[in-house]
Amino acid sequence: MATDVSIDLSLPVDRVDYITREEFQTKYMIPQKPVIIRHMYGKDAQVYQWSFDYFAKELGDIEVGVFDDESEERKDDRSYKSAGKKMKFKEYLELIQEKPTTKRLFLFNVFKHKKELHNHFKFPKIADKVVEFLPLAFFGGQGAITRIHRDMDNSCVFLTELVGRKRVVMFAPEYSKKLYQYPFSTHTSIDVNHPDFEKYPELANVKGYDCEIGPGDTVFMPAGYWHHIEYNTAGLGFAVRSLSPHVSDRLLGFWQVGIMTHLDEIFNKVLGDKWFNWKKKAAARRAEK
């Protein structure tokens, strides 16, 4: 049974209004430390003018895949492979503005449908090896939650909020075992808001970051960082990725995307629940070593 005790989320996240390449590299990229940057793309960038009305007008008639943790079978040790429901984009945008909802759009490539959106921003020269051609958008209603996970490609992420406000909770990869990470997975079953310290006692030895981002804010999430995201209001944002400056991070990303996830799928198909039960026991053993 969960207790009223909370996970320690007292680590501070720096906030800056402007940052040079040298400062960003020295203080945040090389040491892999989170930071929130205000108007990272420049105060006059067109991307900060994006709105629900803009997307309803420009892309409202396309069909989008909608994800919902409450109505779909949750797989604690894996990501959703496909959306459980499809609807018109403008209908979805009306829904999330009308009332709180757990329905989300994520990893949505709006640029595939409107290529000129690439011209609305240009990534500043503060980071190298930026995957600038593939930004992905995220939409959600008030109350929607992206449960805690690490990104499988192990890239650094620049998450920019354009409309609404999000709560972002982060943990450094050094805590992966104490967060009861499933083997062959980048997921865990822990609940950031209602941690069960009887079931997961090592959570008492974890420290994380807890911050909120609003329109114009970009949070830098270093490679391998665990993140839990809540929509405090209906919101939209997008993320741009860059490779870590550390070769070890890139190799881990290659292993996770190119090999690990495929092995996990094979064992899951062959062994079914036995595989998942083994992963739960292994996660507990590793956490408590």
N, C-alpha and C positions, 0 to 999 in steps of 0.2 A: 504493500500500500504506500502511495506517495506521501511525503511529509510536507510541512509548510516551509522547510528550509530551502533556500534558493542557492543556485550555483553562483560562485563568486564571479561577478562580471564588472569588477572595479577597475580594470586596466583602462587608462585614458586613451582616447583617439585624438591626435592633433588635428586642428582645423586651420587652414591657411587660405588667404584671399588670392595670393599669387605665389608662384614658386618657380625658381629657375631650374634648368636641367641639372646643374651641378648640385644644388641643394636637394632636389628630389632623389637623385642617384645616391648621394652620400647618406642622407638621413632615412630614406624609405626603401628605395629599390634594392640596393646592395644588402642592407641588413634585413630586408623583407619585413617591413613594419607598416601597419595600416596608417592611412591619413585621409582626411576629407579635404578636397580642393574645391573652392568656390569658383564657378564659371571657368572651369578648366579650358573650355574651347574658345574663350573670349566673350566678353559681355554682349557683343553684338552678333554672335553666331545665330544663324537662323534656327538651329536645332532647339534653342530655348523658346521658340514660338510654337513648337508643336503642341497640339491640344487634342482633346477628345473630339471636338467639333471638326478639327482639321482632318483627322483620320476618317471620321464618319462621312465627310464630303468626298475625300479623295479615294478611299478604299472601302467604303461602306458596303458595297455589293459583293465583295469577295467572301468566300466561305472559309471559316477558321475553325481549328480544332480547339475545344475548350476542355481544360483539365479541372477536376474537382475531387479533392481528397475525401469528401464526405459521401459522394455517390459512387466512387469507384473502389475496387478491391485494392487495398493498400499493400504494397510489397515493401516491408521494412528494410530489406537488404538490397534494393535496386530502384532504379528510376523507372518512371512510366515510359513505355515504348511508344504508345500512341494515345491520342486524345479519346476520351470516352464519348464526347458529344461534338457535333458540328452545328454551327449556326452562322447567320450573316454577321459580318463584322459590326455593322451599325447597330444591330439588335443587341449584340454583346455589350457594346459601348453604352447603350441606353440602360441596360440591365445594371452594370456596375455603378452608374451614376445615380440610379433610382433608389438603391437600398444596399445594405451590407450583403455580401455574398462571398462564398469561398471559391467561386469559379475564377480560373486564371488562364491567361495565355502566356506561355513562356517559350524561350528560344524561337521566337517568331521573327522570320526574316521579312520585314516590311519592305526592305530594299529590293527584294525579288519582284515585288509587284509595282514598285515605283522607284526606278533606278536613280532618278534625279535627286532623291533624298540624300545621296552621298555628297552632294554639293553643299549641303546645309551645315557641314562642320568639317574641320580638318584637325586631326589629332596633333597636339603640340609636341614639340621635339624633346620631351622630357624622358621618353622611354624608347628603347630599341626593339626591333623585331615585333612590331605591332601588327596584328592581323586586322588592318584597317578596312579591308574590303568586305569583312563579314561581321558587322555589328548586329546584335540580336535584340529585339524589343521584348519588353515584359509589361503586361497589363493585368490589373487585378482589382477586385472590389474591396471595400473596407472589411477587414476580418480575414482576408485570404492570407495563408501562410505557406511559405516555401520551407519545408521541413529541413532540418539540419543535414548537411552533406558536404563533401568535398567535390570539386569539379574533377572529372575523370582525366581530362587532358593535362591537369596540373599547371595550367597557365596562370599568370597574373591577370586580375580582372579589374577594370575601371567601370564601376556601375554608376550611371548618371541618372538622377531623378529629374523629370521634366514637369510632371503634374502630380500633386498630392505629396504625402509623406510616408516614409518607410522606416521601420525599426530594423536595424541590422546588428545581429549578434555574431561575433567571430571568435574563433579559437585557433591558436597556432597549431601547426601539424605535430609539434612535439607532444601534444596531448592526445593524439589519435588513439593510442591504446587505452588511456584512461577514459576516453569517451566511448569505449566499447565498440570500436569499429569492427564491422564484420570482415573476416578474411575474404579475399577475392572480391571486395566491394569497397565503395567509397561512401557507405551509409552506416547509420547507427539507429537504434530504436529509442534512444533517450529523448525525453520531452524537455526542451529548454525551459518552458514555463511551469511545468509541474514535474520536476525531477524526482525520481524514486530512489532515495539514497539507501533504502534497504535492499533493493534489487541491484543497484549500481553504486556500491559504496565508494568506489574510486573517484566519483564525481566531486567528492569533498576535496580532492587534491588538484582540481582543475581551476584555471583562471582564464577569463575571457574579456572581450570588449563588448560594450553595449552602447550604440549610438543611434541617432535619428538623422535621416537626410531628407531635405526638401527640395523644391524646384531650384535648379541651378547648382546643386551639390553633386560632386563625384566622389565616391568612396573607393579608395585603392585597396583591394583585397589581394594580398600576396599569394604566391603559388602555394597550393596545398592547404590554404586556410579553410577551416570548417566555417560554414555560414548558415544562419537561420534568419529568414527575412519575413517580416510581418507588414501587411498593408494597414497603416494606421488610418488611412483614408483611401478612397478610390484613387488609383494612381497609374502612371505610365512612366517607364524609363527604358534605358537601353544600356547594353554592356559592350565594351570593346576589350579584346584580350591582347596580351603580349606574352612572349616567351620569357621565362625567368632568366636572369643573367647567370644562374648557376646550372652547370651541366647536369648535376645530380637530379635537379627538379625536372629537367627535360627528359632524362632517361626514365624517371619514374612515370612521367606522363605517357611515354611510348609504351612502357610495360602495361600500364593500366588500360590504355585504349587498344593497343595492338595485340595483346596476349591475354592479360588477366580476365577481362570481361568475357572473352570468348570461352575460356576455360570454365568460368563460372556458369555460363549458359549451358555448356555441355553437361557439367556435373548436376546442374539443376534439373535438366531433362531426364537424365539417367537415374538420379537418386531421389528426386522430388523432395518431400518433407525431411527425409533423412539428411540431405545435404544442408538444409536450412537449420535443422536442429544441431548438426555438428558445428556450424558456423556460430550459433549462439553460445554453445559451450566453449568454443575456442576463443571467442571474444572475451568471455568472462575470465578465462584462465590467463590470457595475455594481460588483461587490465590489472589483475591482482598479483602478478609476479613481482 
